[in-house]
Amino acid sequence: MQLSDIDYHLPEELIAQHPVEPRDSARLLVALDGIEHRRVSDLVDHVGEGDLLVVNETRVLPARLDLRRVSGGRVEVLLLEACDEVDERWEALVRPGRKMRAGEVLVTDDGRPFAEVEGRAAAGDTFVVRIVEGESAVDRRAAIGAVGSVPLPPYITAPLGNRERYQTVYSKREASAAAPTAGLHFTPELMTAIENRGARFAPVELVVGLDTFKPVEEENPLNHRIHTERYSVPESTWAAVGEARRVVAVGTTSCRALESVAATGRLEGRTDLFITPGFQWRVVDVMMTNFHMPRTTLLLMISSFVGDSWRDIYAEAVREKYRFLSFGDAMLLARRGR
């Protein structure tokens, strides 16, 4: 396999900078049997009795910390995941990090010590930082919330007026460095309408981490090293999966959580499941997802799910000027061969 196999031309003007209002007015490219151009609010026409919609309930942490070194230089710390149960030590991206020394203390604009860099994490491309403000998990979370901002992807350059627009309406525990963006399209009213059609919702949690930000750089993308992410699937959700007529995964993170359980037999833990062409899907029948960046692991997953037709789907979306990426439109895909 070559990197060009998951590459396509994405016109810059199609990268959405703002979410649409209301949430479910986003466009929906339906590719279940042919291609239809609809709205997310029309999802009620495509689900019904016996369908199970699985959503990732993770909530985005205000994980981008704008700090500085004692010497005065600016430092951006992006918290990826807590390394302990009390939210004291975190795996993080630190920029600039090339000259960052173990033991260096980073301070807020008013000179208050906030975090200590303990050193590089085992993977080598991230750091372990210790939050030094606050004496308990609750204190540290409050301090992070006061200093931090929503970590929008770098391709979104417009300011976000309302933090809640980068959260799903059903989000629960603050844990992720990025939103499960397919879920951003749902409103309470749409969810009620879907349930009135006889479909059900069930939650999972997958903590979105580093691979959301990391493009594939290997010439053979199958050689890409994927980072692990923490997931949890409630017993009730897994039981509902077994009873469903169709499992409709809302987002690639929901897919990864469900297929990780099928692959390992464990309802929670850490997953390094790398879904690429040739993967044997065991759970997910239909996927709702946004349009993804070229040369990413997410596009490898889409290629695995629908086969080579992903190129036709994306080409149609470009022709029809769909809005791409995190604040963009969505598509509804049927698994190839189902």
C-alpha positions as CSV (number, residue, x, y, z in Angstrom):
1,M,0.0,0.0,0.0
2,Q,1.2,3.6,-0.7
3,L,0.4,6.9,0.9
4,S,-1.2,8.0,-2.3
5,D,-3.9,5.3,-1.8
6,I,-5.3,7.5,1.0
7,D,-4.7,10.9,-0.6
8,Y,-7.1,13.3,-2.3
9,H,-7.3,17.0,-3.1
10,L,-9.1,18.9,-0.5
11,P,-9.8,22.5,-1.5
12,E,-9.0,24.9,1.3
13,E,-12.3,26.7,0.9
14,L,-14.2,23.5,1.8
15,I,-12.6,23.3,5.3
16,A,-15.4,24.5,7.6
17,Q,-14.3,27.2,10.0
18,H,-17.6,27.5,11.9
19,P,-20.3,25.0,12.9
20,V,-23.7,25.5,11.3
21,E,-26.9,26.3,13.3
22,P,-28.9,24.5,14.2
23,R,-26.6,21.5,14.6
24,D,-28.8,19.1,12.6
25,S,-29.0,21.4,9.6
26,A,-25.6,20.2,8.4
27,R,-25.7,18.3,5.1
28,L,-25.7,14.5,5.1
29,L,-24.3,12.5,2.1
30,V,-26.2,9.2,2.3
31,A,-24.3,6.3,0.7
32,L,-26.4,3.3,1.8
33,D,-27.7,2.4,-1.7
34,G,-26.4,4.8,-4.2
35,I,-25.8,8.5,-3.2
36,E,-28.4,10.9,-1.8
37,H,-27.9,14.5,-0.7
38,R,-29.9,15.1,2.5
39,R,-29.6,16.9,5.9
40,V,-28.7,15.4,9.2
41,S,-32.2,16.1,10.4
42,D,-33.3,13.6,7.7
43,L,-31.5,10.8,9.6
44,V,-34.9,9.8,10.9
45,D,-35.7,8.5,7.4
46,H,-32.8,6.1,7.4
47,V,-33.0,4.4,10.8
48,G,-35.9,2.6,12.5
49,E,-37.0,-0.3,14.6
50,G,-34.2,-2.5,15.7
51,D,-31.4,-0.1,14.9
52,L,-28.9,0.8,17.6
53,L,-27.0,4.1,17.3
54,V,-23.8,4.0,19.4
55,V,-22.4,7.3,20.5
56,N,-19.1,8.3,22.2
57,E,-20.0,10.2,25.3
58,T,-16.5,11.6,25.9
59,R,-16.3,15.3,26.6
60,V,-13.5,17.6,25.4
61,L,-11.1,18.9,28.1
62,P,-10.1,22.6,27.9
63,A,-6.7,21.0,27.2
64,R,-4.7,23.7,25.5
65,L,-2.6,25.6,28.0
66,D,-0.9,28.8,27.0
67,L,2.0,29.0,29.5
68,R,5.5,30.4,29.5
69,R,8.9,29.5,30.7
70,V,10.4,31.3,33.7
71,S,12.8,33.0,31.2
72,G,9.7,34.4,29.4
73,G,9.3,32.3,26.2
74,R,5.8,31.2,25.3
75,V,5.0,27.5,25.6
76,E,1.9,25.6,24.5
77,V,1.0,22.5,26.4
78,L,-1.7,20.2,24.9
79,L,-2.9,17.8,27.6
80,L,-3.7,14.4,25.9
81,E,-4.5,12.0,28.8
82,A,-4.1,11.8,32.5
83,C,-1.4,9.3,33.6
84,D,-3.0,8.8,37.1
85,E,-6.3,8.7,38.9
86,V,-5.9,12.2,40.5
87,D,-5.2,14.2,37.3
88,E,-1.8,15.3,38.5
89,R,0.5,13.8,35.8
90,W,-0.5,14.1,32.1
91,E,0.9,13.0,28.8
92,A,1.1,16.1,26.7
93,L,2.4,17.7,23.5
94,V,4.7,20.6,24.4
95,R,5.6,23.2,21.8
96,P,8.4,24.2,21.4
97,G,9.7,21.1,23.0
98,R,13.1,20.6,21.4
99,K,15.0,22.3,24.2
100,M,12.6,21.6,27.0
101,R,14.4,20.3,30.1
102,A,13.2,17.8,32.7
103,G,12.3,19.6,35.9
104,E,11.5,22.9,34.1
105,V,8.5,24.7,35.6
106,L,6.0,26.5,33.4
107,V,4.1,29.5,34.7
108,T,0.9,31.4,33.9
109,D,1.0,35.0,32.6
110,D,1.0,36.3,36.2
111,G,4.0,34.2,37.1
112,R,2.1,31.5,39.0
113,P,3.8,28.1,38.7
114,F,1.3,25.8,37.0
115,A,3.1,22.7,35.5
116,E,6.4,20.9,35.8
117,V,7.9,19.1,32.8
118,E,9.0,15.7,34.1
119,G,10.6,14.6,30.8
120,R,9.7,12.8,27.6
121,A,7.1,10.0,27.6
122,A,8.1,6.5,26.6
123,A,6.9,7.1,23.0
124,G,9.4,9.9,22.7
125,D,7.2,12.4,20.8
126,T,5.2,13.5,23.9
127,F,6.1,14.7,27.4
128,V,4.9,13.9,30.9
129,V,3.9,17.1,32.7
130,R,2.8,17.4,36.3
131,I,0.1,20.0,37.3
132,V,1.5,21.7,40.4
133,E,-1.5,24.0,41.0
134,G,-4.2,22.4,43.3
135,E,-4.0,19.7,45.9
136,S,-6.8,17.4,44.7
137,A,-8.2,16.1,41.4
138,V,-11.1,18.6,41.7
139,D,-8.7,21.5,42.3
140,R,-6.5,20.5,39.4
141,R,-9.5,20.1,37.0
142,A,-10.7,23.6,38.1
143,A,-7.3,25.0,37.5
144,I,-7.1,23.5,34.0
145,G,-10.5,24.8,33.2
146,A,-9.5,28.3,34.3
147,V,-6.3,28.4,32.3
148,G,-7.1,26.1,29.4
149,S,-8.9,26.7,26.1
150,V,-10.7,24.3,23.8
151,P,-8.1,22.6,21.6
152,L,-9.5,23.2,18.2
153,P,-7.6,21.4,15.4
154,P,-5.0,23.6,13.7
155,Y,-6.9,23.8,10.4
156,I,-9.6,25.8,12.2
157,T,-8.3,29.3,12.5
158,A,-11.5,31.2,13.3
159,P,-12.3,31.8,17.0
160,L,-15.0,29.7,18.7
161,G,-17.6,31.9,20.3
162,N,-19.3,29.2,22.3
163,R,-17.2,26.4,23.8
164,E,-20.3,24.1,23.9
165,R,-20.3,24.0,20.1
166,Y,-17.2,21.7,20.3
167,Q,-19.1,19.4,22.6
168,T,-21.8,16.9,21.8
169,V,-25.1,17.4,23.6
170,Y,-24.8,14.1,25.3
171,S,-21.1,14.4,26.5
172,K,-20.3,13.3,30.0
173,R,-16.8,13.1,31.4
174,E,-14.1,15.6,30.4
175,A,-11.3,13.5,29.1
176,S,-10.5,14.0,25.4
177,A,-8.2,16.3,23.5
178,A,-10.6,16.5,20.6
179,A,-14.3,16.1,20.0
180,P,-16.0,13.0,18.5
181,T,-17.1,15.2,15.7
182,A,-19.8,13.1,14.0
183,G,-21.8,13.5,17.3
184,L,-21.7,17.3,17.0
185,H,-24.6,17.2,14.6
186,F,-27.2,15.8,17.1
187,T,-29.8,17.8,19.0
188,P,-32.0,16.5,21.8
189,E,-35.0,16.9,19.4
190,L,-33.3,14.8,16.7
191,M,-32.5,12.1,19.2
192,T,-36.1,12.0,20.4
193,A,-37.4,11.8,16.8
194,I,-35.0,8.9,16.1
195,E,-36.2,7.1,19.2
196,N,-39.8,7.6,18.2
197,R,-39.0,5.7,15.0
198,G,-38.1,2.7,17.1
199,A,-34.3,3.1,17.1
200,R,-32.2,3.2,20.3
201,F,-29.1,5.0,21.5
202,A,-26.3,3.4,23.5
203,P,-23.1,5.0,24.9
204,V,-19.4,4.1,24.7
205,E,-16.4,6.1,25.7
206,L,-13.2,6.4,23.8
207,V,-10.8,9.1,24.9
208,V,-9.6,10.9,21.7
209,G,-5.9,11.3,21.8
210,L,-2.7,12.0,19.8
211,D,-3.6,10.2,16.5
212,T,-6.4,12.8,15.9
213,F,-3.6,15.3,15.4
214,K,-1.0,13.1,13.7
215,P,-0.9,12.5,9.9
216,V,0.4,9.3,8.4
217,E,4.0,10.0,7.2
218,E,5.1,6.5,6.3
219,E,5.3,5.9,2.6
220,N,3.5,2.6,3.3
221,P,0.7,3.7,5.6
222,L,0.4,0.2,7.0
223,N,3.8,0.9,8.8
224,H,2.3,3.8,10.7
225,R,2.6,3.4,14.5
226,I,-0.8,4.1,16.1
227,H,-1.0,5.3,19.7
228,T,-3.2,3.6,22.2
229,E,-6.4,5.2,23.5
230,R,-8.5,4.3,26.5
231,Y,-12.0,2.9,25.8
232,S,-15.0,1.6,27.8
233,V,-18.1,-0.1,26.6
234,P,-20.9,-0.6,29.2
235,E,-22.2,-4.2,29.5
236,S,-25.7,-2.8,28.7
237,T,-24.4,-1.4,25.4
238,W,-22.7,-4.6,24.4
239,A,-25.8,-6.6,25.2
240,A,-27.8,-4.2,23.0
241,V,-25.3,-4.7,20.2
242,G,-26.1,-8.4,20.2
243,E,-29.8,-7.7,20.0
244,A,-29.7,-5.0,17.3
245,R,-30.9,-5.4,13.7
246,R,-28.2,-2.9,12.6
247,V,-25.4,-1.3,14.6
248,V,-25.0,2.4,13.5
249,A,-21.8,3.8,14.9
250,V,-21.8,7.6,15.3
251,G,-18.2,8.4,14.5
252,T,-15.0,6.6,14.0
253,T,-14.2,6.6,17.7
254,S,-17.4,4.6,18.4
255,C,-16.4,2.2,15.7
256,R,-13.0,1.7,17.3
257,A,-14.4,1.1,20.7
258,L,-16.9,-1.5,19.5
259,E,-14.5,-3.3,17.2
260,S,-11.9,-3.3,20.0
261,V,-14.3,-5.3,22.3
262,A,-15.0,-7.7,19.4
263,A,-11.2,-8.2,18.8
264,T,-10.1,-8.5,22.5
265,G,-13.2,-9.7,24.4
266,R,-12.5,-6.9,26.9
267,L,-15.2,-4.2,27.6
268,E,-12.6,-1.7,28.7
269,G,-8.9,-1.0,28.5
270,R,-6.5,0.5,26.1
271,T,-6.7,-0.2,22.4
272,D,-4.1,0.0,19.6
273,L,-6.5,-1.4,17.0
274,F,-5.4,-0.1,13.6
275,I,-8.3,-0.5,11.1
276,T,-7.0,-0.8,7.6
277,P,-8.2,-2.3,4.3
278,G,-8.7,-6.0,4.8
279,F,-9.9,-5.6,8.4
280,Q,-12.7,-8.0,9.3
281,W,-15.5,-5.9,10.7
282,R,-17.5,-7.8,13.3
283,V,-19.9,-5.3,14.8
284,V,-20.5,-2.1,12.9
285,D,-23.0,-2.2,10.0
286,V,-23.5,1.5,9.3
287,M,-21.2,4.4,10.1
288,M,-22.0,8.1,10.4
289,T,-18.9,10.2,10.2
290,N,-17.6,13.6,9.0
291,F,-15.2,14.0,6.0
292,H,-11.6,13.4,7.0
293,M,-8.2,14.9,6.2
294,P,-6.2,13.2,3.4
295,R,-3.4,10.9,4.5
296,T,-4.8,10.0,7.9
297,T,-5.6,6.8,9.8
298,L,-9.3,7.8,9.7
299,L,-9.3,7.7,5.9
300,L,-7.7,4.2,6.2
301,M,-10.7,3.2,8.3
302,I,-13.2,4.6,5.8
303,S,-11.4,2.7,3.0
304,S,-11.6,-0.5,5.0
305,F,-15.3,0.1,5.6
306,V,-16.6,1.0,2.1
307,G,-13.7,-0.2,-0.1
308,D,-12.4,1.8,-3.1
309,S,-15.8,3.6,-3.4
310,W,-14.5,6.1,-0.8
311,R,-12.9,8.0,-3.7
312,D,-16.2,8.3,-5.5
313,I,-17.9,9.5,-2.3
314,Y,-15.3,12.1,-1.5
315,A,-15.2,13.3,-5.1
316,E,-18.9,13.7,-5.1
317,A,-18.7,15.7,-1.8
318,V,-16.0,18.0,-3.3
319,R,-18.1,18.5,-6.4
320,E,-21.2,19.3,-4.4
321,K,-19.1,21.6,-2.1
322,Y,-19.8,19.8,1.2
323,R,-18.1,21.3,4.2
324,F,-15.2,19.2,5.4
325,L,-13.5,18.2,8.7
326,S,-14.5,18.9,12.3
327,F,-17.1,21.6,11.8
328,G,-18.2,20.2,8.5
329,D,-21.0,18.0,7.1
330,A,-21.4,14.3,7.5
331,M,-21.9,11.1,5.6
332,L,-23.8,7.9,6.3
333,L,-22.0,4.8,5.0
334,A,-23.0,1.2,4.6
335,R,-20.3,-1.4,5.2
336,R,-19.2,-3.1,2.0
337,G,-20.5,-6.6,1.6
338,R,-23.0,-6.3,4.4
